[in-house]
């Protein structure tokens, strides 16, 4: 996947809601087990990370900043993410994939809530700022307000949705964090998009 958005990551082994348990990861198989021809006729093989990222880079995504409040310090934290998707309408669920190594991973999971801030076409600089790990004062000079859960909502976001963590599943080197949407809003405007490791603008 595009590197700037690998920044979406959470705390390993934490964050599962008490009322739900994460499923066990799929059973490991020896390399090549079950491999066979695919519909195109080529044998199934493991993809190198760089090639996997290059292929999936052809999938156009929006750009978001996922935010939360560190329950230990009360400080805002956040990161740039494009591995974001809606999951369900009833209940309203959203997922975010967060790299275990991201500086905000553990704090987002521990917070038990987060917000997904969808960026507009003029917010590339903001995206790059939050995509940099271990950058102090990511929120410096960035106007925001707190949602009901305490998650920071960027005032200039094109749209936003506030979520309580509903479940957290293992997903390789990422955590798949599913949130139940409890609030949100949107304004008129055009989104920032990401394609093949570059930012772009949406035109009809």
C-alpha positions as CSV (number, residue, x, y, z in Angstrom):
1,X,0.0,0.0,0.0
2,X,1.2,3.6,-0.4
3,X,3.7,4.3,2.3
4,X,2.4,7.5,3.8
5,X,-0.7,5.7,4.9
6,X,1.0,2.7,6.5
7,X,0.8,5.2,9.3
8,X,-2.6,3.9,10.4
9,X,-1.7,1.5,13.2
10,X,-2.7,0.4,16.7
11,X,-1.5,-1.3,19.9
12,X,-0.9,-5.0,19.6
13,X,-2.9,-7.2,21.9
14,X,-5.1,-4.4,23.3
15,X,-8.3,-2.7,22.4
16,X,-10.8,-5.5,22.1
17,X,-14.1,-4.5,23.6
18,X,-15.1,-6.6,26.6
19,X,-18.3,-7.8,24.9
20,X,-16.5,-9.1,21.8
21,X,-13.6,-11.3,21.2
22,X,-11.3,-11.2,18.1
23,X,-11.2,-14.3,16.0
24,X,-8.0,-16.3,15.8
25,X,-5.9,-15.7,12.8
26,X,-6.1,-18.3,10.0
27,X,-4.2,-21.5,10.6
28,X,-0.7,-21.2,9.2
29,X,0.2,-23.5,6.3
30,X,3.6,-24.5,4.9
31,X,4.7,-22.3,2.0
32,X,3.1,-23.6,-1.2
33,X,0.4,-25.6,0.6
34,X,-2.8,-25.6,-1.4
35,X,-1.2,-23.6,-4.2
36,X,-2.6,-24.2,-7.6
37,X,-3.4,-22.5,-10.9
38,X,-5.5,-19.3,-10.6
39,X,-8.3,-18.5,-13.1
40,X,-5.7,-16.8,-15.3
41,X,-3.6,-20.0,-15.4
42,X,-0.6,-18.9,-13.4
43,X,0.5,-20.6,-10.3
44,X,-0.1,-18.9,-6.9
45,X,3.1,-17.4,-5.5
46,X,3.9,-15.2,-2.6
47,X,4.2,-11.5,-3.6
48,X,7.1,-9.4,-2.5
49,X,6.1,-6.4,-0.3
50,X,7.3,-3.9,-2.9
51,X,5.3,-5.6,-5.7
52,X,2.2,-6.0,-3.5
53,X,2.4,-2.3,-2.8
54,X,2.9,-1.4,-6.4
55,X,-0.1,-3.4,-7.5
56,X,-2.5,-2.1,-4.9
57,X,-1.2,1.4,-5.5
58,X,-3.4,1.4,-8.6
59,X,-6.4,1.5,-6.4
60,X,-7.5,5.1,-5.9
61,X,-8.4,6.0,-2.3
62,X,-9.3,9.1,-0.3
63,X,-7.1,10.4,2.4
64,X,-8.0,10.6,6.0
65,X,-6.5,11.6,9.4
66,X,-7.5,9.2,12.2
67,X,-7.4,10.9,15.5
68,X,-7.9,10.0,19.2
69,X,-7.2,11.4,22.7
70,X,-4.4,9.6,24.7
71,X,-6.2,8.5,27.8
72,X,-3.0,8.7,29.8
73,X,-2.1,12.3,29.0
74,X,-5.2,13.8,27.5
75,X,-3.2,14.8,24.4
76,X,-4.5,14.6,20.9
77,X,-2.8,12.0,18.7
78,X,-3.3,11.0,15.1
79,X,-2.0,9.7,11.8
80,X,-2.7,9.8,8.1
81,X,-4.6,6.7,6.8
82,X,-6.0,5.5,3.5
83,X,-6.8,1.9,4.6
84,X,-10.3,3.0,5.7
85,X,-13.7,1.6,4.7
86,X,-17.3,1.4,5.7
87,X,-18.2,-2.1,6.9
88,X,-21.9,-2.2,7.8
89,X,-25.0,0.0,7.8
90,X,-26.8,-1.7,10.8
91,X,-24.9,-1.1,13.0
92,X,-23.0,1.6,11.3
93,X,-19.4,0.3,11.3
94,X,-16.1,1.7,9.9
95,X,-12.8,0.0,9.8
96,X,-9.3,1.5,10.0
97,X,-6.1,-0.5,9.5
98,X,-3.3,0.7,11.8
99,X,0.3,-0.3,11.6
100,X,1.6,-1.8,14.9
101,X,4.7,0.5,14.6
102,X,2.8,3.7,14.2
103,X,3.4,6.3,17.0
104,X,-0.4,6.6,17.6
105,X,-1.3,2.9,17.4
106,X,-1.3,2.1,21.1
107,X,-3.0,5.4,22.1
108,X,-5.8,5.0,19.6
109,X,-6.6,1.5,20.9
110,X,-6.3,2.5,24.5
111,X,-8.7,5.5,23.9
112,X,-11.5,3.2,23.0
113,X,-12.7,5.7,20.4
114,X,-11.4,7.6,17.4
115,X,-12.5,9.9,14.6
116,X,-11.9,9.6,10.9
117,X,-11.3,13.0,9.3
118,X,-11.7,13.0,5.5
119,X,-9.4,15.5,3.9
120,X,-10.3,18.0,1.2
121,X,-8.2,18.6,-2.0
122,X,-6.3,21.6,-0.4
123,X,-5.1,19.6,2.6
124,X,-2.1,17.7,1.1
125,X,0.3,19.5,3.5
126,X,-1.7,18.4,6.5
127,X,-1.7,14.8,5.2
128,X,2.0,14.8,4.9
129,X,2.5,16.3,8.4
130,X,0.4,13.5,10.0
131,X,2.0,10.8,7.9
132,X,5.4,11.5,9.5
133,X,5.9,9.3,12.5
134,X,7.1,10.7,15.9
135,X,6.6,14.2,14.8
136,X,6.0,16.4,17.9
137,X,3.2,18.9,17.9
138,X,1.4,17.3,14.9
139,X,-1.6,19.4,16.0
140,X,0.3,22.6,16.4
141,X,-1.6,25.4,14.7
142,X,-4.3,23.0,13.5
143,X,-7.7,24.1,14.6
144,X,-9.8,21.3,16.0
145,X,-12.5,20.6,18.5
146,X,-13.4,17.5,20.6
147,X,-16.3,15.2,19.8
148,X,-18.4,13.6,22.5
149,X,-15.8,10.8,22.9
150,X,-13.0,13.3,23.2
151,X,-11.7,12.4,19.7
152,X,-10.3,15.4,17.9
153,X,-12.3,16.7,14.9
154,X,-10.3,18.8,12.5
155,X,-12.2,22.0,11.8
156,X,-11.3,22.1,8.2
157,X,-12.0,18.4,7.4
158,X,-14.2,17.8,4.4
159,X,-16.2,15.2,6.5
160,X,-15.7,13.3,9.7
161,X,-17.2,10.4,11.6
162,X,-16.8,9.7,15.3
163,X,-16.5,6.1,16.4
164,X,-16.4,3.9,19.5
165,X,-14.1,0.9,19.1
166,X,-16.4,-2.1,18.4
167,X,-13.7,-4.7,17.8
168,X,-10.0,-5.0,17.1
169,X,-8.7,-7.9,15.0
170,X,-5.1,-9.0,14.1
171,X,-4.2,-8.3,10.5
172,X,-0.5,-9.2,9.9
173,X,1.6,-6.2,10.8
174,X,-1.5,-4.1,11.3
175,X,-4.5,-4.0,13.6
176,X,-7.9,-3.9,12.0
177,X,-9.8,-1.6,14.2
178,X,-13.6,-1.5,13.7
179,X,-15.5,1.4,15.1
180,X,-19.2,1.9,15.6
181,X,-20.1,5.4,14.2
182,X,-22.0,7.5,16.7
183,X,-21.7,10.9,15.0
184,X,-20.4,12.8,12.0
185,X,-20.9,15.6,9.5
186,X,-19.8,16.7,6.0
187,X,-19.5,19.9,4.0
188,X,-19.5,20.7,0.3
189,X,-16.1,20.4,-1.4
190,X,-13.8,18.0,-3.3
191,X,-11.7,15.3,-1.7
192,X,-7.9,14.8,-1.6
193,X,-7.1,11.5,-3.3
194,X,-4.1,9.1,-3.5
195,X,-3.0,7.1,-6.4
196,X,0.3,5.3,-7.2
197,X,2.2,7.0,-4.3
198,X,1.0,10.5,-5.3
199,X,-1.7,12.9,-4.3
200,X,-4.3,14.0,-6.8
201,X,-7.5,16.0,-7.2
202,X,-11.0,14.7,-8.1
203,X,-12.7,16.1,-11.2
204,X,-16.1,15.1,-12.6
